[in-house]
Structures are given as structure tokens and as C-alpha cells.
């Protein structure tokens, strides 16, 4: 007999967050706080508010994208741009962005 358990979206996101935190490795306290706020707003850990994608075109996970965004803010010339100020001031470009 196969039983299905229906999870609410919030429940699924919470389970996903726990799994993600267990596998992502080291996070700073600020990264962990921002990640939890992102998920609490109804977003998945598998996407990011900056729309940063990998070479395969898929959205990068939140922490990977946050770290790239932070690096782009500090070193815009390394990414072929003179400035990257549009997203440097606000971590959550769109708090309700979903895929």
C-alpha cells in the first residue's frame, strides 16, 4: 500500500531548508539569517532573487548566488562591468520572486 502525505508549501520549504543547510557546508551567521528570511518569505533554496544562473542556464541556489553577488559588488571589474550597484544595496530584489 502506498500512502501519500500532503505537505503544505511552507512545510515543504522548511524540510528543503533543513536538507539544504545540512549539505551546503559552512555559512556565516548573516548568510544563514538571510537564507532563512528568503525561505520564510515563501521562496525555495534552489533559486535566488538576483536571477543569477549557472552555465547551464538554471538558477543557482541561494547561498551560491549570494556569494557571487557579494563578490560582484566588491569586484565589478572582474565581471566585466564598471558598477554593479543596482543589487548591492538590497539583498532581496524581489522578496516574492518564485520559479
ZAZAVO-661812 format. One record per atom (N, C-alpha, C): atom name; residue in one letter; residue number from 1; x, y, z. Coordinates in Angstrom, 1 decimal, decimal comma. Atoms other than C-alpha are relative to their C-alpha. Example, Ala and Ser with C-alpha at 12.3 -4.5 7.8 and 13.67 -1.06 7.14 Angstrom:
BEGIN
  at  aa    i      xx      yy      zz
   N   a    1     0,9    -1,2     0,0
  CA   a    1    12,3    -4,5     7,8
   C   a    1     0,9     1,2     0,0
   N   s    2    -0,9    -1,1     0,0
  CA   s    2    13,7    -1,1     7,1
   C   s    2    -0,8     1,1     0,8
***
This chain:
BEGIN
  at  aa    i      xx      yy      zz
   N   x    1     0,8    -1,2     0,0
  CA   x    1     0,0     0,0     0,0
   C   x    1     0,9     1,2     0,0
   N   x    2    -0,7    -1,2     0,1
  CA   x    2     1,3     3,4    -1,0
   C   x    2    -0,8     1,1     0,7
   N   x    3     0,7    -1,1    -0,7
  CA   x    3     0,5     6,3     1,3
   C   x    3     0,6     1,3    -0,4
   N   x    4    -0,5    -1,3     0,4
  CA   x    4     0,8     9,9     0,3
   C   x    4    -0,2     0,9     1,2
   N   x    5     0,1    -1,0    -1,0
  CA   x    5     1,5    12,6     2,8
   C   x    5    -0,1     1,4    -0,6
   N   x    6     0,1    -1,3     0,6
  CA   x    6     0,3    16,0     1,8
   C   x    6     0,7     1,1     0,9
   N   x    7    -0,7    -1,1    -0,7
  CA   x    7     2,6    18,8     2,9
   C   x    7    -0,5     1,3    -0,5
   N   x    8     0,3    -1,3     0,4
  CA   x    8     1,8    22,4     2,9
   C   x    8     1,3     0,5    -0,7
   N   x    9    -1,2    -0,5     0,7
  CA   x    9     4,1    24,5     0,7
   C   x    9     1,0     0,5     1,1
   N   x   10    -0,9    -0,4    -1,0
  CA   x   10     5,5    26,0     3,9
   C   x   10     0,8    -1,1     0,6
   N   x   11    -0,6     1,1    -0,6
  CA   x   11     6,2    22,6     5,3
   C   x   11     1,1    -0,6    -0,9
   N   x   12    -0,9     0,5     1,0
  CA   x   12     7,9    21,5     2,1
   C   x   12     1,3     0,9     0,0
   N   x   13    -1,2    -0,9     0,0
  CA   x   13    10,1    24,6     2,1
   C   x   13     0,8    -0,1     1,2
   N   x   14    -0,8     0,2    -1,2
  CA   x   14    11,1    24,0     5,7
   C   x   14     0,8    -1,2     0,0
   N   x   15    -0,8     1,3     0,2
  CA   x   15    12,1    20,4     5,0
   C   x   15     1,1     0,2    -0,9
   N   x   16    -1,0    -0,3     0,9
  CA   x   16    14,0    21,6     2,0
   C   x   16     1,1     0,9     0,6
   N   x   17    -1,0    -0,9    -0,7
  CA   x   17    15,7    24,3     4,1
   C   x   17     0,9    -0,8     0,9
   N   x   18    -0,8     0,9    -0,9
  CA   x   18    16,9    21,7     6,6
   C   x   18     1,0    -0,8    -0,7
   N   x   19    -0,9     0,8     0,9
  CA   x   19    18,3    19,5     3,9
   C   x   19     1,1     0,8    -0,6
   N   x   20    -1,0    -0,9     0,6
  CA   x   20    20,0    22,4     2,2
   C   x   20     1,0     0,4     1,0
   N   x   21    -1,0    -0,5    -1,0
  CA   x   21    21,6    23,7     5,4
   C   x   21     0,9    -1,2     0,4
   N   x   22    -0,9     1,1    -0,3
  CA   x   22    22,9    20,2     6,1
   C   x   22     1,0    -0,4    -1,0
   N   x   23    -0,9     0,3     1,1
  CA   x   23    24,5    19,9     2,7
   C   x   23     0,9     1,1    -0,5
   N   x   24    -0,7    -1,1     0,6
  CA   x   24    25,7    23,4     1,8
   C   x   24     1,4     0,2     0,6
   N   x   25    -1,3    -0,2    -0,6
  CA   x   25    28,6    23,4     4,2
   C   x   25     0,0     1,3     0,9
   N   x   26    -0,1    -1,2    -0,8
  CA   x   26    29,8    26,5     6,1
   C   x   26    -0,8     1,1    -0,5
   N   x   27     0,7    -1,2     0,3
  CA   x   27    27,6    29,5     6,2
   C   x   27     0,3     1,0     1,1
   N   x   28    -0,1    -1,0    -1,0
  CA   x   28    28,2    32,8     8,0
   C   x   28    -1,3     0,2     0,7
   N   x   29     1,3    -0,3    -0,6
  CA   x   29    25,6    33,8    10,5
   C   x   29    -0,9     0,9    -0,8
   N   x   30     0,8    -0,9     0,8
  CA   x   30    24,5    36,6     8,2
   C   x   30    -0,6    -0,8    -1,2
   N   x   31     0,6     0,8     1,1
  CA   x   31    24,1    34,1     5,3
   C   x   31    -1,1    -0,9     0,4
   N   x   32     1,0     0,9    -0,5
  CA   x   32    22,1    31,7     7,4
   C   x   32    -1,3     0,9     0,3
   N   x   33     1,2    -0,9    -0,3
  CA   x   33    19,8    34,6     8,6
   C   x   33    -0,7     0,4    -1,3
   N   x   34     0,6    -0,5     1,3
  CA   x   34    19,3    35,9     5,0
   C   x   34    -0,7    -1,2    -0,7
   N   x   35     0,6     1,2     0,6
  CA   x   35    18,6    32,3     3,7
   C   x   35    -1,3    -0,3     0,7
   N   x   36     1,3     0,3    -0,7
  CA   x   36    16,0    31,7     6,4
   C   x   36    -1,1     1,0    -0,3
   N   x   37     1,0    -1,0     0,3
  CA   x   37    14,3    35,0     5,7
   C   x   37    -0,5    -0,2    -1,4
   N   x   38     0,4     0,3     1,3
  CA   x   38    14,3    34,1     2,0
   C   x   38    -1,1    -1,1    -0,1
   N   x   39     0,9     1,1     0,0
  CA   x   39    12,6    30,8     2,7
   C   x   39    -1,3     0,4     0,8
   N   x   40     1,2    -0,4    -0,8
  CA   x   40    10,2    32,3     5,3
   C   x   40    -0,9     0,9    -0,9
   N   x   41     0,8    -0,8     0,9
  CA   x   41     9,0    34,7     2,5
   C   x   41    -0,7    -0,9    -1,1
   N   x   42     0,7     0,9     0,9
  CA   x   42     7,9    31,6     0,6
   C   x   42     0,8    -0,4    -1,2
   N   x   43    -0,9     0,3     1,1
  CA   x   43    10,9    31,1    -1,7
   C   x   43     0,8    -1,3     0,3
   N   x   44    -0,8     1,2    -0,1
  CA   x   44    12,9    27,9    -2,4
   C   x   44     1,5     0,3     0,1
   N   x   45    -1,5    -0,2    -0,1
  CA   x   45    16,6    27,5    -1,6
   C   x   45     0,6    -0,2    -1,4
   N   x   46    -0,6     0,3     1,3
  CA   x   46    17,1    26,4    -5,2
   C   x   46     0,0     1,1    -1,0
   N   x   47     0,0    -1,2     0,9
  CA   x   47    16,5    29,9    -6,6
   C   x   47     0,6     1,2     0,8
   N   x   48    -0,6    -1,2    -0,6
  CA   x   48    17,8    33,4    -5,9
   C   x   48    -0,7     1,2    -0,5
   N   x   49     0,6    -1,2     0,4
  CA   x   49    16,5    36,9    -6,0
   C   x   49     0,7     0,9    -1,1
   N   x   50    -0,8    -0,8     1,0
  CA   x   50    19,3    38,2    -8,3
   C   x   50    -0,1    -0,6    -1,4
   N   x   51     0,1     0,7     1,2
  CA   x   51    18,4    35,8   -11,1
   C   x   51     1,3    -0,4    -0,6
   N   x   52    -1,3     0,5     0,4
  CA   x   52    21,9    34,5   -11,2
   C   x   52    -0,1    -1,4    -0,4
   N   x   53     0,1     1,3     0,5
  CA   x   53    22,2    31,4   -13,3
   C   x   53     1,4    -0,6    -0,2
   N   x   54    -1,3     0,7     0,2
  CA   x   54    24,9    28,8   -13,8
   C   x   54     0,2    -0,1    -1,5
   N   x   55    -0,4     0,1     1,5
  CA   x   55    26,5    27,9   -17,2
   C   x   55    -1,1    -0,8    -0,7
   N   x   56     1,0     0,8     0,7
  CA   x   56    23,6    25,5   -17,9
   C   x   56    -1,4     0,8    -0,1
   N   x   57     1,1    -0,9     0,1
  CA   x   57    21,1    28,4   -17,6
   C   x   57    -1,0    -0,2     1,1
   N   x   58     0,9     0,2    -1,2
  CA   x   58    19,4    27,1   -14,4
   C   x   58     0,4     1,0     1,1
   N   x   59    -0,3    -0,9    -1,1
  CA   x   59    19,1    29,4   -11,4
   C   x   59     0,9    -0,6     1,0
   N   x   60    -0,8     0,5    -1,1
  CA   x   60    21,8    29,0    -8,8
   C   x   60    -0,7     0,0     1,3
   N   x   61     0,6     0,0    -1,3
  CA   x   61    20,9    28,1    -5,3
   C   x   61     0,3     1,3     0,8
   N   x   62     0,0    -1,3    -0,7
  CA   x   62    20,5    31,0    -2,8
   C   x   62     1,4     0,3     0,5
   N   x   63    -1,3    -0,3    -0,6
  CA   x   63    23,9    30,8    -1,0
   C   x   63     1,1     0,2    -1,1
   N   x   64    -1,0    -0,2     1,0
  CA   x   64    26,0    30,3    -4,1
   C   x   64    -0,2     1,3    -0,8
   N   x   65     0,3    -1,3     0,6
  CA   x   65    24,2    33,2    -5,8
   C   x   65     0,3     1,2     0,9
   N   x   66    -0,2    -1,1    -1,0
  CA   x   66    24,5    35,4    -2,7
   C   x   66     1,5     0,3     0,0
   N   x   67    -1,5    -0,2    -0,1
  CA   x   67    28,3    34,8    -2,6
   C   x   67     0,5     0,6    -1,3
   N   x   68    -0,3    -0,6     1,2
  CA   x   68    28,6    35,6    -6,3
   C   x   68    -0,4     1,5    -0,1
   N   x   69     0,5    -1,4     0,0
  CA   x   69    26,5    38,7    -5,9
   C   x   69     0,9     0,9     0,9
   N   x   70    -0,9    -0,7    -0,9
  CA   x   70    28,7    39,8    -3,0
   C   x   70     1,3     0,3    -0,6
   N   x   71    -1,2    -0,2     0,7
  CA   x   71    31,8    39,3    -5,0
   C   x   71    -0,1     1,0    -1,1
   N   x   72     0,3    -1,0     1,1
  CA   x   72    30,3    41,2    -7,9
   C   x   72     0,0     1,4     0,5
   N   x   73     0,1    -1,3    -0,6
  CA   x   73    29,6    44,1    -5,6
   C   x   73     1,4     0,5     0,4
   N   x   74    -1,4    -0,4    -0,4
  CA   x   74    33,2    44,1    -4,3
   C   x   74     0,9     0,2    -1,2
   N   x   75    -0,9     0,0     1,1
  CA   x   75    34,9    43,5    -7,6
   C   x   75    -0,7     0,0    -1,4
   N   x   76     0,8     0,0     1,2
  CA   x   76    32,7    44,6   -10,5
   C   x   76     0,8    -0,1    -1,3
   N   x   77    -0,8     0,1     1,2
  CA   x   77    35,6    44,9   -12,9
   C   x   77     0,4    -1,4    -0,4
   N   x   78    -0,3     1,4     0,3
  CA   x   78    36,3    41,2   -12,6
   C   x   78    -1,1    -0,7    -0,7
   N   x   79     1,1     0,5     0,8
  CA   x   79    32,9    40,6   -14,1
   C   x   79    -0,4     0,8    -1,2
   N   x   80     0,2    -0,7     1,3
  CA   x   80    33,3    42,9   -17,0
   C   x   80    -1,0     1,2     0,1
   N   x   81     0,9    -1,1    -0,2
  CA   x   81    31,3    45,8   -15,6
   C   x   81     0,6     1,0     0,9
   N   x   82    -0,6    -1,0    -0,8
  CA   x   82    32,2    49,1   -14,1
   C   x   82    -0,7     0,2     1,3
   N   x   83     0,7    -0,1    -1,2
  CA   x   83    29,5    49,1   -11,5
   C   x   83    -1,1    -1,1     0,1
   N   x   84     1,0     1,0    -0,2
  CA   x   84    27,1    46,6   -10,0
   C   x   84    -0,8     0,4     1,2
   N   x   85     0,7    -0,6    -1,1
  CA   x   85    25,3    48,9    -7,6
   C   x   85    -1,5    -0,3     0,1
   N   x   86     1,4     0,2     0,0
  CA   x   86    21,8    48,0    -8,6
   C   x   86    -0,5    -1,0     1,1
   N   x   87     0,4     1,0    -1,0
  CA   x   87    21,7    44,9    -6,3
   C   x   87     0,9     0,0     1,2
   N   x   88    -0,9     0,1    -1,2
  CA   x   88    24,4    45,7    -3,8
   C   x   88    -0,6     0,6     1,2
   N   x   89     0,6    -0,6    -1,2
  CA   x   89    22,2    47,7    -1,5
   C   x   89    -1,1    -0,8     0,6
   N   x   90     1,2     0,8    -0,4
  CA   x   90    19,3    45,3    -1,3
   C   x   90     0,2    -1,4    -0,3
   N   x   91    -0,1     1,4     0,2
  CA   x   91    19,7    41,6    -0,8
   C   x   91    -1,1    -0,6    -0,7
   N   x   92     1,2     0,6     0,7
  CA   x   92    16,2    40,8    -1,9
   C   x   92    -0,6     1,0    -1,0
   N   x   93     0,5    -0,8     1,1
  CA   x   93    15,5    42,4    -5,2
   C   x   93    -1,5    -0,1    -0,1
   N   x   94     1,4     0,2     0,0
  CA   x   94    12,0    40,9    -5,2
   C   x   94    -0,3    -1,1     1,0
   N   x   95     0,2     1,0    -1,1
  CA   x   95    11,0    39,2    -1,9
   C   x   95    -0,9    -1,1    -0,4
   N   x   96     0,9     1,0     0,4
  CA   x   96     8,3    37,2    -3,7
   C   x   96     0,3    -0,6    -1,3
   N   x   97    -0,4     0,6     1,3
  CA   x   97    10,2    36,0    -6,7
   C   x   97    -0,1    -1,5     0,1
   N   x   98     0,1     1,4     0,0
  CA   x   98     9,4    32,4    -7,5
   C   x   98     0,2    -0,6    -1,4
   N   x   99    -0,2     0,6     1,3
  CA   x   99    10,1    30,0   -10,3
   C   x   99    -1,0    -1,2    -0,1
***
